[in-house]
Amino acid sequence: MIRVLNIISDTNIGGAGRVILNYLRFADKSKFETLAAIPRGSLLKEPLEQAGAKVVEVDGMADRSYHKDDVKVLQKVIRSVKPDLVHTHGALSGRIAAKRCHVPVIYSRHSAFPVPAKLRRPPGRWVNKLVNEHYADRIIAVSPATAENLTDGGISKKKITLVMNGVAAVEETSPAQRAALREELNIPEGTVVFGILARIEDYKGHLYLVYAAKQLKDRGYQNFRVLVAGTGAFEEEVRRAVVEMGVDDVVQMLGFRSDVKELLNILDVQLNASYGTEATSMALLEGMSLGLPSVASDYGGNPWVIQDGENGLLFPTKDSQALADAMARMIDQPQLREKLSRGAKKIYQSQFTGEIFAKKVEQVYLETLKGVSHGTKRA
């Protein structure tokens, strides 16, 4: 058995936490034992334990990548559980602790965003390269955009392996269940239902969806709805814009929903308007497993998940008119939606299943333990 200690500082269940949970669902438990060091009180504790991980709660570390006190605590954890390999999700403190304990360490980079100018040029570029390459034997990039971020910051391609996220297929609900939920949400028959299921933060682009809905209404479209499920720091601003733009009849703010999978089942098209931190969107992958076509911005990792004209439509980031145009095509052309739906399922099954993802991660584990070094490639 190969013992792998994951270190993650999140107190909530975010994208990195979901990646670990997705891995655990499909891990080869006959060969790999998974442990997780998390901040005390993290919401990840229960789902990680239910998924089969042994959880170690750590005092400190909460929602921060580095603190010297966290390094000391994590060194004690590593010496106590004696892992063969440490896998950090961010968590620079964990990487430093692993190196000090002489345990091989993998760092997963889960986000994609423009590299600050200070890291593109010396001396910041040199420091960034030194720190990240010294404190990681291998770096996993979850999208080509993430890999590009890393190399833009000076990190060698030889350190990076591309492992795009994968997810479990979302279970299909029955026609009766779908009809009941549409009735609950007062969605008339024949309405084309778009949806975005994400935290409501500025960089997720919800305002551009509101502007696009306004443009569609101004063009005379009425037979569509945009379901917005989620909460976040930008929620009130989006709610205010919905009212001020006069689109509260076609944009429904649903708030927090525990029935995310049921909501996915009643959508005709999934939306993603992100212009910050988007790597491999697991929401898009889950929709693809149901055959949901997408309209997505061309930011970050989206173009490597959504192939324009194959499983969805891409639009230029922050361009609400182009977004409205793509949504109009989806409303006007049911045959296009059907074609993209078939493409979504095909691409999901060939590239983004949970089984494919878990095998790629485990291959990186094995290669790291063998000391394999190679340039950036798909695992």
N, C-alpha and C positions, 0 to 999 in steps of 0.2 A: 504493500500500500504506500502510495505517495501522499504525504501529508502537506496540504497547501493552506497557508494562513492568509486569508483576505483581510486587508486593513482598509476601512472606510470610515470617514469622520462625519458622515451625514447623520443628522438627528431625525430627518424626515425620510420618506421613501421617494427618492428622486430617480433620475435616469440611471445613475451608476448602481444604485441599490437594486433596481429592476433588472439590470444586466446580470448581477450576481444571482438573483432569484431565477432568472431564465436559465442560466447555466446549470444551477442545481437541479432543475427539473429534468434535464437531459444528461447530466453527468454520468460517467462510467463509475459508479460507486463501488465496483469490484476492484478498481485500480487507484481511485483517488478519494482521499478523505478531505472534506472541506471544513475548515474552521473560519471564524470571522471575528475580528476584533472591532468593536463598535463603541461609540460613546455610551456611557451609562444613561439609560432612559430613552435611547433611540427607538423610534417606531419600527425599525428594521428587526428588532430582536425576535418578536413572535413569528413573523413570516419566514425569517431565516431558519429558526428552529423547526418550524413546520415543514420546511423544504429539506431538512436533513442535515443542516450545518450545526456544528458545535460552536456556541456563541460565548465569547469572552467580553464582558463589559469592562470598559476602561474609564477611569476618572479623568476628566479633561478631554482634549482632542475634539470637542464638539464643534462641528462646522468650521474647522480651521485646518489648513494644510500643514502648517509648521508652528511648533513652539518647543523650546528646548526641554521643558518639563515633560511634554508628550513623548519626546525621544527616549527619555529615561524610563518612563512607564512602559513603553512598548518594548524596550530592550528586555525588561523583566518578563513581559508576556512571552516574547520569543524564546527566551531561555527556559521558560516554564513548559511551554507546549511542544518545543523542539520540532518545528516544521522542517520539511525538506526544501520548501520553497515559500517565499512571501510574495503575494500579489497585492499591490497597492492600487487604490482607485483615487488618484490625486495623492493626498496624504504623504507629503514630503517627509514628515516625521517618521512615518513607517519605513520609508526607503533608507533613511539614515540609520535607523535602529537596526534594520536587517543587515546593512553593510557592516555595522559595528559588531554584529553577532556572527559575521562571516556566513550568512545564509543567502543563496541566490535570490534576486529580487526582480520582479516584473512590475512595470508601471503601466497602467491603462489610462490613456487620455480619452475622455468621453465627450469633449466639446470641440467646437470649431468656431473660431472668431478671429477677426483681424489681429495680426501680431503687432503690438505696440512698436513705435519707431525706435524706442530705446533698446529693444531686443533684436532689432534688425541690423543694428550697427554696433561696432565695438565702442566701449568695452562691454556693454550690456550683452551683446551677442556671445562674446567669449565666456562671460560668467554663466549665462543660461546654458550654453553647451557643456561647460565643465560640470556644473551641478547635476544636470539631468543625465549626462552620460556616465558620470562617476557613480551616481546612486541608483542606477538601473542596469541590470544585465541585458534586459530586453524591454522595449517599449511597444505596447500594443496601441495602434491607432484604429479607431472604430469607423473611419471613413477616409477616402483619399483626401478630403478637405482637411481632416485632422492631421494626416501625415504631412501635408503641405505646410500647415501651421508649424509643425515641429521643425521641419527643415528650414523654414523661413527664419526660425529663431536660432539657427546654427547647428541643430542636432543632426548627426550623421545618419544617412539612409541605412547604413549597416546596422544600426540599433533598432530599426523600426520594422514591425510586421503588421500588415493590414489584416484585421479580423473584423469584418462588419457584423453588426448585431444580428441576432436571429431571435425569433419569438415562437411560442406555441400558437398553433392555429386557434382562432376564436371559434367557439362552438356556435353553430347556427341555431337560432330560435325558430319556433314553429310559425307558420303563417298566422295562426290565431294570436300568438303572443305579440307578433309584430303589429297586427291590426289593433290590438288592445293598447299598445303603447302609443301608436299614432293617434288613436282616439283620445287617450289621456292628454296628449300634447296639442289636441285640437288641430291636427294636420288633415286637411281635406284630401279625399281621394284624387289622384292625378297630380298631386303636388310633387315637384322635384325637391328632394330634401338634401341639402348640404349640411355638413357638420364639422366643427373643430372641437376636439377634446384635448385640452391642454391647459396648463396654468396660464392665467391671464396676467402676463407681464408685457411691458412695452415692446420688447424685442420679439415677441411672438406675433406681432403684426395684426392684432385684432381690429385696430382702427381702420386698416386698409380694407378689411372685410366689410366694415360698416359703410365706408365710402363706396365700395363696389356695389353693395346692396342698394344704395341710394341711386347710383347710376343705372342699375337695372330697372328700378322703379320708374325713373325718369324716361327710360326707353319704352315703357309700357308693360314690362313684365310684372305679373302678379302671381303666377303659378309656381312659386318657389318659396322655400323657407331655409333659413340659416340657423342651425342649432348651435349655441355656444355653451358648452359644458365646462365647468371649472371655476376656480376662484384664484385670486392673486392680488398683488399690490396695485395693478392697473384696472381692476374690475370696475370701480366706481366711475372712472373716466370713460370706459367703454360704454357702460350703462347710460351715462349722460349723453354721449354721442349718439347712441341709438335713438333716444328721445328727440334730441335736437335736430337730427337729420330726418326725422319723420319716418323711420323704418321699423318702428316697434311692432308693426303688423307682420313683418317678414323676418325679422331677426329676433329670436327667442333666447333670452339670457336664462339659462337653466340653473346656474349656481353649481354647488357641489352635487355630484351624482355618484351613487354607489353602483348604479346599473350601467356602467360604461359599455360592457359587452352587448347588453341589450340595445343600447343606443346605436352602437355601430351597426347592428343588424337592421335598423330602419333607415339608414342613410342610403342615398343613391350615389353620392359623391363625397369624399373626404377632402377637407381643406387644410392647407398649411401655408401660412403667410410669413414665416419667420425671417428675420434679418439679423439674428444674433444667436450664437452658440449651437446652432443646429448641426448635428453630426449625422448619425444614422437614426432617424426618427422611428422609435418603436411603435408609435401610434399609427404611422403610415404602414408599417409592416403588418400590424394586426389587422388593419383594414384590408390590406392586400390578401391576407389569408382567407377573407370572406369574398374576395373578388371585387372589392371596392375600388373603383377608379379614383384618382386624386387630381386635384388642381393644387399645385405647390409652387412656391417661390423657387428661383434658381440659386438660392443661397446655400452655402456650406455643403453638407452631404446630400441634400435633396436630389441633385441631378444624377447621383449614383444609385438612388433608390427608385426615382421616378424617371422613366425613359419617355421623353416627349413623343406622344403618338402611339406608344406601346402599352403602357399601363396607366397613363395619366397625361395631363397637360402641364407644362411649366410656363411661368410668367416671370418677367423681370422683377427682381426684388423692389418693394416699395412702389410698385406701379399699379394703382387701384384700377385704372382704366383697362390695362391689360388683364388684370384679374377679372374684371367684369366681362370682358370679351370672352375669356375662357369659360366662365360660368354660363354665359349665354349660349355658347356652343354646346355645352352639356345639356342645357334645357331644351334647345332646339333639335338636337340630334340624338334621339334614343339609340339609334344604331351605333353611334360612336361610343356611347356609354357601354353598350354590350360588348363591343370590340375591346375596349380598354379593360373591361371587367375580366374577360378571358385572359388578357395579357397579364393582369395583376396576379391572378391565381398561378399562372404558369411561372412567372418570375419569382414569386414567393416560394413555390415548391422547389425550384431549381437552385435558389441562392440563399434564402432567408429563414429556413426552418430552424427550430430550436436544436434539432439533432445536428444539423450542419455546423451551427455556431459552437456547440459544446465540443465537437470533435476538433475543430480548429483551435479552440482554446487549449485543449489537452495536448495537441501537437506542439504548441508553443511551450507548454510546461515541459514536455519530454525533451525538446530540443535545447531548452535553457539548461536543464539538468545535465545534458550531455555536452554543454559548452558550444553548441552550434552557433556560428556567427554568419549572417548573410545580409544582403541588402534588402531594402524595402520590397515586400512582395505580399501577395495574398497567402495566408497560412493554408 
